[in-house]
Each structure stands twice: as C-alpha cells, then as structure tokens.
Amino acid sequence: MNGSRITRWRARIAAVTAIASLLSACAGTGGGEIGASPEQQVMAAERAFAATMAARDIDAFATYIDDEAVFFSGSETLRGRTAVVGGWAPLFDGPAAPFSWQPDQVEVLASGTLALSTGPVMNPDGKPVARFNSIWRRDAAGDWKIVFDKGSPLEPARGD
C-alpha cells in the first residue's frame, strides 16, 4: 500500500471513529452517559461535535453551539449561534470535510459548569495543522454547549 492510500485509509478510519462517537454519545447535545464524569461527558460531546463535520451535518453541528457563543474565525469574530452556523456553513459544503479535530485534553471546573477542551486539528490527510481550544458551559438541562472557540497554529517543534 502506498503512502497516499495509507493516508486516505487513516482519514476514513478517523471519520468512522468520529461518527461512531456521535452515535454512541448521549442523545441531544452532549449531556454524556449516566454516571460519566464531567470530563468524560465533555470529551464525548467534543467527539460528537467533531463527528458532525465528518458526517457533513450542519444541523447537528448547530446543536452544540450556545446562543451566546463567540467563535474566532481568522480575523473575524462570530457572535451567537446564528452567526457561527452561518460562518461555518461553507465548511459543510461538498462530500468531504476540509479538516477534522479530536480532543486530547479536557479540564472541568470543580463546580462542573465550565470546561476547556483542546486538541489537534488535522487536514484531510490526517496531518496536524492547528490546535483548537473550546470552552463549554453546562446548561440547565445538563447539556454541554460551546461558548468560546478559537484555533491556533501549531507551535514549531523544539530545535526548529
């Protein structure tokens, strides 16, 4: 198998994994499984949120965005669910996602009301190209919604 084919298989596996996470996450918007820790709930919510991009489902994507959300998008700041969904809608066009992401760290306040999720953003070939940072807030129904989101370029490797 050549390198290009391996990369495509890795991307497909990542997409299938993301979709599986979406299907296994709690119905709704990331309340998590009963008995799961807040960290596990946010991790599951972030994976399910990422799976909406792989599944090309902008409506499902919107369910994870808080009404007051602020997303930093390049030099533009998108404020509110409607603006975020509108700003991200072009990224859902076409059959293949332009990027994917997955959490590798989640921290939750002791109060269980706010959480940070962070992890790599990958290009379609699975190569890390950036890092996302999202702040989640638990709503009155127990669902986790994103209130702040900002990507940042990868830090250069030491010695570069």
Sequence and secondary structure as in RCSB ss.txt:
>XXXX:A:sequence
MNGSRITRWRARIAAVTAIASLLSACAGTGGGEIGASPEQQVMAAERAFAATMAARDIDAFATYIDDEAVFFSGS
ETLRGRTAVVGGWAPLFDGPAAPFSWQPDQVEVLASGTLALSTGPVMNPDGKPVARFNSIWRRDAAGDWKIVFDK
GSPLEPARGD
>XXXX:A:secstr
  HHHHHHHHHHHHHHHHHHHHHHS TTT    TT  HHHHHHHHHHHHHHHHHTT HHHHHTTEEEEEEEEETT
EEEESHHHHHHHHGGGG SSS S EE  SEEEE TTSSEEEEEEEEE TTS EEEEEEEEEEE TTS EEEEEEE
EEE    TT 
